[in-house]
Amino acid sequence: MKEITLNEFPPDLPLQVVEQRCTAWRASIVSTIKAIGDYKLRHVARRRFEAVEARVLKDIGISEAHRFIEVNKTFWES
């Protein structure tokens, strides 16, 4: 991971521009962390859905085919 220091900014760059860039980086990091959390939740939910008994699926009106499709999606697919 690349470390970002203030030395990378030109010395004549206004402080407001530096703050805006840092804010954008921070927002990007927060967004990435949130996405990772979402991916983990999807993975866990799909593993639990995979474990539901066929009888229960039938009771709630979900077919085995639908479950198969859902549990075989990659973690980034919603």
N, C-alpha and C positions, 0 to 999 in steps of 0.2 A: 504494500500500500504506500502510495506517495504521500510524504508529509508536506504540508503546505505551510510556508512561512511568509511573513510580511516582506521579507527580502526579495521575494519573487515579483512584487509589485514595483513599478517604476517609482522613483522617489518623488516625482512631481505629480503623481496620481492623487486626486483629491480624496480625502478621508471618506467622504460620502460614497464614492465609487467602490472603495475597498469594503465598506460596510455592506453595500448592496451585493457585492460578489460573495462575501462571507455568508450573508443571509440566504442567497441562492444555494450555496453549497450545503448549508445546514438543512434547508428544505429538502434538498435532494437526498441527503442522508436519512432524514426522518421518513421520507417516502419509501426509501429502500427497506428500512427496518419494518415499516408497516406491511409492505408487500411480503416480506419473509414470514411475518406473523400470519398473514392471510394464507400463504402456501401451507404452513404447518397445520392450521386449522382445517383446511380442505383435506389434507392427507389423513389426519386423525378421523375426521367425519366419514371419509370414504372407507377407512378400515372398519369403523363401527358399523356402517351400513352393510358392508360385506358380511359381517357376522350375524346380521338379523336373520332369524329363522324364516324359511319359506312360508310357513303357515301365517306368520305375522305380516309378511309382505302381501299375501293374498287378502288378508283382512283389511288392509289399508289401500288395496287396489293398485299395487305396484307389481309389475311382471318381473320374472327372473331376467328377461332380456333387458329391461330397463336398468335393473340393478347391475347387470354385467357391463353395460355401456358406461354407467356412472362410475363404478369402481375401477374401471380400466382407463379412465382419463388420467392424463399427466397432472402433476400438482399445480401447474400454472393455468390449467383450463378451468373455467368456472362453469 
